[in-house]
Amino acid sequence: MKKSSLMSASVVAAALLAIAPIAAPAVNLTSTTPVAQAADAKSVTVEQVLNKIQKSFKGSNTINYPDTWDTIAGFLSKSQPVVKPAKVFDKKVVGSFADNTGASAKINDVLLSQFFQQEPLTTNYDFSSSNDEQNAIIDNNVEFTSKIEAVDGKDSVILNDTNASQFETAMKNIKKDGGSVKLTYTFNWKDSKGTPQSSVVTSQLKFATPAVTSKSATAKVDPKTSNAKVGDAIADSLPTEDFDDIRFLDESGNDITDQLKGYIDLSRDIKDSKGNVVTGDKFTQPGDYTRAVIIDFKTLMGTKQFDDDGNPIKVGDPNVYNYTKALKDGKIKVILNGKEIILKDGVDGFDAANGKYTYNRKITVTGEPAKDADKKDKDVVTDKESISGVVTVKNNVASSVAQLFDSKGRAIIDRALPTNSSWKTDYRVKINGITYYRVSTDEFVRADRVNFLDNAAAKINVGTISGNLSKSYINNIFKVNGIGLTALWRISNDGQSMIVKEDRWVPQDSRWFTDQKVDLNGVTFYRLSTNEWIKANNGYLEK
């Protein structure tokens, strides 16, 4: 199973909030909000309407966090550019400017709208079904195509149906080579004399290291010490948003930590005084423990070798500073417990090649040793059983996701499985007396949070459901629910099976026109595109 297929709600939210501090409302399919009508129908031109659409786009937006950029890269690689000319307000086309009730300057692809359009999109960008602005587009047979292109300073990759992985890689390369990802809409029509006309709308996202660290980087570190007791949960000592003991300073000594938290990695491992990783979910022995904190200076300062136009940067250019030059000039430093340390090869805790500096937080655990603690640590895993089946996450009023754990029973604090999602499992195991199913190389879910179906009993192979397929035609809108991304399925070539598509996903809360329904061995699917289907239990029909 791909790691990227497991995406926590916090990761998705962080990516979206990094683009738009005010989250966009879901597309309103039943709105009856009145829209101002054009005063003179004859005065409305195609150019005026396209200008309205253009104003809804962001000209450019910059992302500073590498993790956020990588998440966006994963999202955009799942988008569907419109290659074949389509009508501007065709609600069946994902990427057009129409919802179920009319038309709007908002793209009906939730990802593209979120990343490239203004927030919030108000009624200033709406076109009602009777609006003369919309009629100007329809009467002149305006069509459009769209293109998503990653330009990383050296290469250009245009997203299509076959190169999602290559496109995602190109986007990620932008972090070190510079560049941007561009969304382009091209509109074509003929004027009253039959002369072809064209208009282009573009928007782009850029990745850039923060300007405040363009020539130097300083981290002030006062490693914290926390206290715990034998029997306390280890997870309580592993918060994901704890930056109290580290401050980033600019060249004038100003605190810029809030801008740079994305370059701090808080390890999910806790080690004892001998350097051994603690197993289980609770502290069982008193003593001193440590948790590593890693600062990624190399990614923070960048290794950019090309300018924004794709031209190679000359060695020694005084106007360009990157990690290599800053390191050579002694411009990267850590103030550790009040002592200034210039980072260079050989400094304790510093990996110069990868640009990462590591320090440890101390956790002091008090109390009496737990009974049989030593035996428990040596015999963590018991009753391992090879199986072949599928686990489906149960609904749980306490949480919309199921926590994941590693092979030693430690909670993976930033990874979870959404409710109703299904996953292949190859063995069942007891860890510290609790039964788990393995769903990835080193990721396990508790048995009490899932339902298990054996492949033989369910007649389900990995990502395949076979049987008698019954198809019917509908006319509805399907809304995706759940957390993160939901995989799509395709009908096999022989028409006897549904097979999961591991490289095609749709985001939570997105809406899709659906015109066909398939029932297969009690499982219902709805069609979202030519041969892409979604399970009925991953959302619901709105009409």
Secondary structure as GFF3:
##gff-version 3
##sequence-region A 1 543
A	DSSP	three_ten_helix	3	5	.	.	.	ID=ss1
A	DSSP	alpha_helix	9	19	.	.	.	ID=ss2
A	DSSP	three_ten_helix	41	43	.	.	.	ID=ss3
A	DSSP	alpha_helix	46	55	.	.	.	ID=ss4
A	DSSP	beta_strand	60	63	.	.	.	ID=ss5
A	DSSP	alpha_helix	66	76	.	.	.	ID=ss6
A	DSSP	beta_strand	86	87	.	.	.	ID=ss7
A	DSSP	beta_strand	103	104	.	.	.	ID=ss8
A	DSSP	alpha_helix	110	116	.	.	.	ID=ss9
A	DSSP	three_ten_helix	123	125	.	.	.	ID=ss10
A	DSSP	beta_strand	126	127	.	.	.	ID=ss11
A	DSSP	alpha_helix	132	139	.	.	.	ID=ss12
A	DSSP	beta_strand	143	151	.	.	.	ID=ss13
A	DSSP	beta_strand	156	158	.	.	.	ID=ss14
A	DSSP	alpha_helix	164	177	.	.	.	ID=ss15
A	DSSP	beta_strand	180	190	.	.	.	ID=ss16
A	DSSP	beta_strand	196	207	.	.	.	ID=ss17
A	DSSP	three_ten_helix	211	213	.	.	.	ID=ss18
A	DSSP	beta_strand	217	221	.	.	.	ID=ss19
A	DSSP	beta_strand	225	229	.	.	.	ID=ss20
A	DSSP	three_ten_helix	234	237	.	.	.	ID=ss21
A	DSSP	beta_strand	246	249	.	.	.	ID=ss22
A	DSSP	alpha_helix	257	260	.	.	.	ID=ss23
A	DSSP	three_ten_helix	261	263	.	.	.	ID=ss24
A	DSSP	beta_strand	264	271	.	.	.	ID=ss25
A	DSSP	beta_strand	287	296	.	.	.	ID=ss26
A	DSSP	alpha_helix	297	301	.	.	.	ID=ss27
A	DSSP	alpha_helix	323	328	.	.	.	ID=ss28
A	DSSP	beta_strand	332	336	.	.	.	ID=ss29
A	DSSP	beta_strand	339	342	.	.	.	ID=ss30
A	DSSP	beta_strand	350	351	.	.	.	ID=ss31
A	DSSP	beta_strand	356	366	.	.	.	ID=ss32
A	DSSP	alpha_helix	373	378	.	.	.	ID=ss33
A	DSSP	beta_strand	381	393	.	.	.	ID=ss34
A	DSSP	beta_strand	401	405	.	.	.	ID=ss35
A	DSSP	beta_strand	411	418	.	.	.	ID=ss36
A	DSSP	beta_strand	422	431	.	.	.	ID=ss37
A	DSSP	beta_strand	434	440	.	.	.	ID=ss38
A	DSSP	beta_strand	443	446	.	.	.	ID=ss39
A	DSSP	three_ten_helix	447	449	.	.	.	ID=ss40
A	DSSP	beta_strand	450	454	.	.	.	ID=ss41
A	DSSP	alpha_helix	455	458	.	.	.	ID=ss42
A	DSSP	beta_strand	460	461	.	.	.	ID=ss43
A	DSSP	beta_strand	464	466	.	.	.	ID=ss44
A	DSSP	beta_strand	469	480	.	.	.	ID=ss45
A	DSSP	beta_strand	485	491	.	.	.	ID=ss46
A	DSSP	beta_strand	497	507	.	.	.	ID=ss47
A	DSSP	beta_strand	511	520	.	.	.	ID=ss48
A	DSSP	beta_strand	523	529	.	.	.	ID=ss49
A	DSSP	beta_strand	532	535	.	.	.	ID=ss50
A	DSSP	three_ten_helix	536	538	.	.	.	ID=ss51
A	DSSP	beta_strand	539	541	.	.	.	ID=ss52
###
